[in-house]
Amino acid sequence: MVAPTLPDTLIDLGDRRLRVRRVAPARRDGLDRTTLVFLHEGLGCIEMWRDFPQRLCDATQCDGLVYDRTGYGGSSPWPAPPGTAYMDIEADLVLPRLLAATGIEDCVLVGHSDGGTIALSYAGSDPEPLRAVVTLAAHVVNEPVCTESIRGAETQFAGGDLRARLERYHGRNTDGAFALWSRAWLAPGFEPMDAARRLPGVQVPVQAIQGEEDEYGSELQLGLIAGKVGGYCETRLLPDCGHSPHLQQPARTLAEIVRFVAPLSLAG
């Protein structure tokens, strides 16, 4: 059975509009399950997840919601420049409003890279809708390996084919999305989140996954997440894998997330 394709919608939050895609599992068992909400990477969007949201929803029989964050893909630009606070604003102000506007009262966040950082920041206030968090290559501190890779991306954006590749997904948002991401991460003293304050407030179960060959972060990220969150946390370091476990090791990543999410998936 193939799940029906649902049309994308624009959710109006007043000061911005976010493009949202609903994902339905191919089959259901009639039980009331949580919703998987996918938060993309720093230069990502709905399409750059490829078929992973559908595969995960099929395997867990959960509904899913994938969306373009502010200034990415088909969503509207930022109403005012957020500067280095863009991830805090998404976690504290935008994500809660989106969940309310879409009627999601019970969810598991699945966040890749920046999306994982935003998920952990949101979880730090122990919000009512949240059941668990899954992170893929999330950052809780800024490391030299990350800034070196971003400087390389700047070179490719200015003189290589990176801008053209991103423009296929982000259109008129391309320049703004890249500038926001790269300038924030390369700003002196920038940290992706206030880990010391937020992580101890994370009470829901956390699964943190990272590739051994992640070009944007080291195993330090997993250790900090596991050591600082206030509740249960499991970590998985995947061999032969870089910054995108769900694309580079999709079968292993899918199996790990399904094993973690399945016992937590029944809503109520």
N, C-alpha and C positions, 0 to 999 in steps of 0.2 A: 504493500500500500504506500502511495506517495502522498505526503502532506499537501494540502492545498496551498497555493501561492497567494498570500494576502497582500493587498496593495499598500504601498508606503503612505503615511499620512504626515501632515505638519501639525504639531501640537503648539498652539499659541499660548505662551506663558506671559504675555503682556509686553515684556521688554525684549523678547526674542521668540523665534519659532524654531522648533527642533524637528528634524525629520526622523520618523519612527517607523520601524518595521516589526510587525507582530510575527512570531513564529509559532506554528501549531505542530505538535507531534504527529507522526504518521498514524499512530493508533493510541487509544486511551483505554484504561481499565475501569473508568467510571469513578475513580477516587479523586478527591479534591487535593491538588498538589500545588506547591509553591510555584512562583514564576522566576525564571532565570533572566536576569537583566545583564546585558553585555556592555561593558565600557571599553572602548577601543584605545589603542596606543596614541602616542603624541602626534603622529602624522596620519592616523588611521581614520576609518569611516566604516559604515555598514558593510560595503562591498569587500573591504580588505580583510574581514573575518573569513571570507569565502564561504564554504558550506559547514564550517564548524558549529555555529549555533544550531543549525538544523539537525546535525548529527547528534549533538548533545541533548537537544530536546527530544529527539526520537528515542534515544537510549534511556532517558529518565522519565519519559512520558509527561514532562513538564511543558507548559507554555513558555515562550520566550519573548523578550523585547530587546531589540537591538536599535541603537540610535546614534545619529551623528551629534557629537557634542558641539557646543557653541563655536561657530567659526570654522567648522569642518564640513566636508561633503555638501549635502543639500540643506544644511541648517543655516540660519541667518548669522551674520557677523556679530561680534561683540557689540553691545549698545554703547559701551565705553571701554577704553583700553584697560585690561585687567593687570597688565604688567606681570611681575613674577608671582602674583597671587592667584593665577588662573585656576590652579588645581584646588585651592582652598575654596574659591568661589563656587566652582562646580560641585564640590562636596557639600558645602554648607547651605547654599542658596538655590542652585539649579536642580540638582538631583532630587531633593525632597519635593520640590514643586512638580517635577516631571512625574514622579511616582504618584502624587496626589491627582494630577490631571489625567493620568491614564488608569486610575482606579486600582493601582497595585497596592495591596495591603499586607502582602506576605511575599518576600523575595529572597533569592540568593544572588549576590553580585558576583559576576565573573569578569575580572578586569585584567587587561593586558597592558603592561608597562605603565604609562601615565594613568591608564584606566584602573590598574591595580592600586596605584598610590591613592587615587581619588576614592576608591572603594574602602580602603583602610581608613582614610581620613573621615569619611562619612560614618564608618562603623565606630569611630572613637567616641561618639556621643550616645552609643547604644540605642539607636533609633528603633521605634516600635515595629516598622515593617520588616526589619532585617532578620533573616534566619541564619545566614552563614555568608562567608566571603571566600572566593577562590581567586588567587592572584597568579598571573603568568608574567614572570620577569618584572615584578613591581620594584620600585625604588623607594627606600625610606631615607637614604642619604645620597648625596652626590659624590661620585667617585671620579678619580682622574681618568679611568678607562672610559667613563661615560662622556666626559667633556672632550676627550680626544676623538671619540667616534663622531660627536656632533660637529666638531671642527672639520672633520673629513666630509660630513654631509653638507656643510656650508660650501665647501669647495665644489662638490658635485652639483649642488643646486645652482651655483653661480656659473660654472663652466662645463658641466657635464649634462647628462640626460635626466637627472633627478627631477628637475622642475617639470619637464614634459610628462614624466611618468605620474607625478603627483597631480598634475592638472587634469588628467583623465578622471580622477576621483573627486577633486575638490573644486574644479572650475574657477570661478571668480574668487573663491576663498583661498586659493593656493598660496599666494604671496603672504597674506596675512597669517595663515596657519603656520607656515614655516618660520616666519619672523618671530611670532609669539613664542613658539617652542624653542627655537635656537637661542634667541636673546635671553630668555629666562634662564635656561640651563647654563649658559655661559656667563651670566651676570656674577660679579664678584660676591662671594659669600652665599650664593643661592643654595637652598636646600628644598627638596621636593615636598616635604611635610615637616611639621613639628612633631617628630617621632617621640621625643621624651614626654610630651604632653598627651598626644592623641593615642598612641599604641596601648598604654595601660588601660584605657577606657574601652578597648575592643573586647567585649564579653562573648560574642558569638563565636562558634567554631571557625577556624581559619585553615585553609589549605594553601600553601605557598609553593609554587612550582617554578623552577628556573633551569636553564640549560647550562651545562658545564662550560660551554664555549660562548656564553653570552658576551657580545661585543660592547654592551652598554652597562654591565654590572658584574660584580663578583659574587661568590658564595657568601660574602659578608652580609648581603641583603637578607638572605634566608635566616642567618643567625640572629640578626637584629629583630626581624619580625617574630621569630619563635621565642626569643628571649624577653621581649618587651610587651607582647599582647597580654591582656588580662585573663584570657580564657584559653581553651584548648587550641593547639596549633600543631599541624603536621607539615613537614617540608619534604619536597622531592627534588633532587638534583639529577637531571636527565643527561646521560652521556650522548655524545655526537649530536649536540643540540645547541643552537645559538639563542637569539633573543626572542624567537617566536615558537615556543614549544608546540602550540596548537597547529602550526603549519609544518614545522620541521620534524616533529615526532608526533603526528596526529593520533595514531592508534594508541600509543602509550599514554599520551596526555588525556585522551578521551577516557581510557580505562581508569586512570587515576581519579579523574573528576567524578565519573559515574559511581565508583566505589565510595567516594567521600559524600556525594550529594544524596545518593539513593536513600540512606536511612533518615535523612533530614527532610525529604521532599514532601511528605504528607503535611498539608496545611492544617491550621487549627491548633 
